[in-house]
């Protein structure tokens, strides 16, 4: 029987790479944001662990859906560097391609450099993040989460995505890098437009860069206890463009992914009775819920990307020099082969965070201090929300919840809830 998710491609060979299908899978469509795990399962069956895909505009790439193969790619930074300049499709890419801000161009930032240049930027950014006071960050999270709850608690209804999950990380990150609170909301709008990859993505990218260039100028004139000031104080010479691009990478990588981590965790708590009861009964923690989300519904489903330095073989496929290799983090985390080996399942009994690939892996993974900051923001925000509004319940049937229309990011468009109204004298944002 033909799969409803891959209806144009006949399944063959049971996923054996030697006999796998060759027609590329369009990297778009509702299956990516409604039932991605069913789609990934059908991909493995028809194609094996490395899938030929087609990006919007008809550009070819490879999507790695096997855990072992993804581990192989991310462990070999010399063969598969994050060097977008290697891409063999550049001559065909139009200036207004919607995914260009996500894929990037060759530019001097921690996210779009490779090898020694990447390590140079890491040596600037990672210590600036490590020096952040985690107790202070938790304090910012508690204060800002309380203020967001103050803004909705008297209504008795809220959209936990727009009213809480999306603004909280960017407001915290804005303080962390040195922005005043009033700029946080505009940056949140900019980053959402950027991540959605729609017609406004290019304009949003320009606004985002303008914010960061102004911040660099302001902190050079008046340093403070923030990431930007610590970067500017580093003795290694960097240009203003490099500072701005690194700050853009820090903020963009930490915002929507953390927002989706929060909303996906809250959705799990609100829609799965057994899970909610175990939370209330103390048999499971918020941290365990968050860890399950990283395994089952990783906020970053597909990460762009890596580019092959030379012709090679991967998962039974012939990869040519300059081919784009997309990291299917969400697919790899649910690869049944590795899940059987780890003894994990859909019941929350997952190993520690170190085994999942939600933060990628290898030299170009999300830096460890950034992971800690993201977890602190997500966990603290959820704990404040559940403490302040303990009677939260969905305001719509669970089947009516809508995911963001993106193959790359897995998050909620909205999470409408109701609760008993609470009056407060707090100062909402």
N, C-alpha and C positions, 0 to 999 in steps of 0.2 A: 504494500500500500504506500502511496506517495505521501510524504510528510506534509501537513498543512503549512509548515513553516518554510519548507524548501520545495514548494510545489512545482517549481520550474526545473528542479534538478533531480534526476532519478538517483535513489540511493543505490550504492553498489559496493560489494566487497566487504561489508561489515566494518568499514572504517580502516581497512588495511591500506596503508599508503601506496603500496605497489599497484593497487587497483582503484584508487580513490577517484572521485569525480574531479573534473577540471574546470567546469564552468564557474566563473567567479560569482560569489554571493554579494548582492548589493548591500552596502553597509548603511542601510536605512530601512524604514518601514516600521509598522506598529509592533511587530514581534519583538524588536529589540527593547522596547520599553513596557510591553505588557507581560510577555512570558519569555524572557531571555534565556533562562536555564533550559527550557524545552528547545529553543532554537539552537543553543550550544550543543545539546545532546544530539540533535539531528545533524549538526555540522560534523561532530565526531564520527557519527555512523557513516555519513556519506563521503567525508573528506579525510578523516584522520586528524591528527593533532595540529596540523598546520593547514589553514584554509585560505584559498585564493579569494580575495574580496575586491569589491569595486567601491571606491570612495565616491561621494557626490561629484558629478562632473565627468565620471567615467575613468578615474585614475586608479591604476592597479596597486594592490598592496597584499601583504600576507598577514593573516590574523592567527596568532598562536593561541590555541585553546587547550593545549596539553600542559599540565603542571610541570612535568619533567623538561619538556621542550622550552617552556618559558624560563625555567630555572637555568637551563643551558644558555639561552640568549642573554639573560641579565647577568650571568656569571662571567661572560666573555666580552668585556668592554673593548677589547682590541678588535675582535671580529665584528661585533655588533655595537658600535659606539652610538651615543645619542648625538650624532653629527648630521644635522639636517642638510648641511651643504653637500653631502654625498648623494642626495636623492637624484635619481636618474630621470625624474619627471619635470624638473624645474622649467625646461623650455616650453612646456605645455601649460603651466599653471598661470591662470589669469590673475591680474592684480586684485580683483574683487572676489576671489574665491572665498566662500564663507568660512571654510575650515582653516584658512591661512593663519589667523591669530592663535589657533590651538596647536597647529603643526609647527608654526614658527618659520622664521627665516634665519639664515646664518647671522647671529648677532652675539655680542659679548656679554652674555649673562650666564649665571650658574645653570640655567635650564637648557640653554642651546649651545653649550660648548662641550668639547670632549677632551680626553687625555689631560695633558699638562695644564691647558688653559682652564679646563673644568676644575681641576684640583686647586688652581690659583683662586678661582672664585669661591670654591668651598672653604678655603682657608680664610676668606674674608667673612663669609656669611655664617658659617657654623659657629665660630666663637661668639659672634654677636648675638646669636640665638641662645647659646649655652649660658651666657651671662645673665639672661633674663631670670628674675626671681620668681620661681614657681608659686611661692606663697602669695606674692603680689599679683600674679596672673589669676590665681584662684579668687583673690579678693575682687579684682576687676570683673571676673565672670559673675560672681555672686551679686555685686552691685548692679551690673548692667542687666543681668537676668531678672533681678527683682524689679528694676525699672520697666522692663518690657512687660512683665506680668502686671505691674501697676497700671499699665496702659490699657489692659483688657479685662481685668478681674471684675470690674463693676458691671460689665456687659453681660456676663454669663455665657458668652460665645466667643470663639476666636478661630483664626486660621493659624495653626501652629507653625506652618511654613513661613507665611508672610509676616506674621506678628512676632515670631520668636526664633525659629531655627535659622532663617536666613540673616536677619540683622545681628544676632548675637555674636557669631564669630568675627564678622567684619568690624563690629564696634570694638571688640577686644583687640583684634589685630591692629586697628587704627591707633589705639593707645600704645600698643607694643612697639610699633615702628615710629611713633611720634606725632601722629595727627591729632588735632583737636576733635572732640566728639562730634561737632557739627558736620564734619566732612565725611563721617563714617557712612551715613545713609546713601549719599550720592555714589560713593565708591561701591556700595553693595549693589546699586542699580547697574552701574557700569559693569561689574563682574558678572552679573546675571546675563546681561545682553551679550557679553563676550563668550560665556560658556555655552549659551544656547546656539551659537553659530549661525544665527539668522542674518538678515540683510543689515541689521544695525551693528554687527560685530566689529566691522572695521572702524566705524565712528567711535564706538565704545573704547576700542583699543587706544585711539588717539587721546580721548579724555583721560583714560587711565594713566597714560604716560605723562600727561600734563600735570596731574595730581602729584606724581612722584617727583617730577623735576622741581616743582614748587617746594616740595618737602625738603629735598636736598639743599636747595638755596636757603630755606628757613633755618635748617639745623646747622648749616655751616656758619650762619650769622649768630645763632643762639643755640648752642649744644644743650642736650638734656640727657636724662637717664633713659635712653631708648635705643632700639636697634640701629636706627639711622645714624645717630651720633656715634655709636661704637664703631660702625663701619667707617665713618669719616675719619675716625681717630686711628684707624689701622695704618701702620707705617708703609705698607705696600702701596705704590701709586696706582690709582684707578681714575678713570675719567668720570665726569658727571653722568654721561650716558650709561656707563657701566653700573654706577651706584643706582640710578633710576631703574634700569632693567632688572637688577638683582632684587630690588625692593618690590617691583612688580611681580617677580616670580614668587617671592615669599608670600605676598598677600593673596595672589590668585590661587596658588596651590593650597593655601590654608583656609580659604573662605568657603567656597561652595561645597568642597568635599566634606568639610566639617559640618556644614549645614545639612547636607544629605545624610551624614552619619547620625546627626541628632534626629532628623525627621524619620529616617528609616527605623531607628531604635524605638521611637515613640509609636510609630505605626505597629511594630511588633508587639509592644506592650498593650496597645489598645485593641488589637484585633485577634490576638491569640489568648483565649481564656486561660488555658493551662499555664501559659507563661506569666500572665498577669497575676494569677493566684499564687504562683510560686514567688513572685516578687513581694506581694503583700505578706505572705507567710514567712518571708525571710529565708526561703530555701534557695533563692537565686538573687544575685545582686544586679544593680544597674550595669556594673562593669561586665558581667557575664552576658547580659543582653547586648551590649555594645560589641563584645567579641563575636557573638553569633552573627551580628549584622555584617561584620567584616568578612566572615566566611561565606555567608549565604547571599548577601546583597551588598557587596562592596560598592561604596559610593563611586569609585572610579572603576567602571567596567572595562573600558578599553583605554589604553594609554598610548599616545603617539609621541614618540615611537623610537625605533632603532633603525639603523641603515647599514646594510651589509658592505663591508670594506672590499670584499672580493667574492667571486663565485663560490658557493658552498652548498652543502646539503643540510637540510633541517627537517626532521620528521618525515623523511621520505620525499621531500620536495627539493627541486632545483632552485635555489635562491641566487639571483644574479647580483653582481656588484651594483650598488646603488639602490637596490630594492628597499622599499619601506617595509619594516616588520612591526606590526602593531601588537602590543602586549595585551592579551585578553585576560586581564587580572580576574575579572568576575568568573569567566569560564574556567580558568585554571584552578581557582579555589574550590570549584565544585566538580573537578575531574574525578569520576568514580574510581579510577585506578588508584590515585593517591589517597583518596578518602578511605578506601578499603584498607590500604596499608596502614593508615593512621588510626583506623578504628573509629572514625568520626561519622556522625549522622546528623539528621535534621532535628535533634532533640536538645541541642545546646551543649552536648558533650564534646566540645572541641578542645584541641590542645591549646597551648598558650599562643599569644599573638605572634610569636616569632615564626611560626610555621606558615601562616597565611601570607599571601602576596598583595594584600590590599595597599601597602605602601611601596609596592614594587620590591626590587631586590638588587643586590650588587652595588657597584660603584655609583650608579646613578639613582639609587633609591632615595626616597624622602629622607632627609637627614634625621638622625635620632632625636635631637632636641626639638625639631619641628613636629615629630610624631608625638612626643610628650606634651607639647603645647596643645596640639589638636585634641588629644585624649582629655586633657584637663578642661578645655573649653566645653567639649561635648558632655563629659560626665558631670561637671559642675552645673552646667545649664539644665540638664535633665533632672538632677537631684533638686535644684531650686524649684523647678516647675512642678514636680510631683509633690514637693513639700507644701508649696503654696496652694496648689489646686489638686488635692488628693482625689477628688471625685470626677476627674476628667473622663469623658466618654465620647465616642464618635457621634457626630451629628448627622451622619449619612451612613447608609449601608456600606460595609467594607468593600463590596464589589464595585461600588461607584467611585472609589478613590482613583485618581488619575495620576500616572507617572509623567515625569518630564519627558518630552519627545526627543530623546537623545540616545544614540547607540553608545556614546562614550561615558556618560554620567548617569547614575541611577539614583533618582530622588523623586520626591513627591511634588506635583504641581501645587497641591493644597492638602491640608489635613484639618478639616473643619471639626471642631469639638464644642461641647457644651459642658457647663458646670454650674454649681450654685454661685450666684453673684456674690462678690466680696468687696466691700467698700474699704478704701484705704486712703491714708493721707500722704502717701508717697508721691514722689515727683516723677511721673512717667516721661519717657523719652519723646 
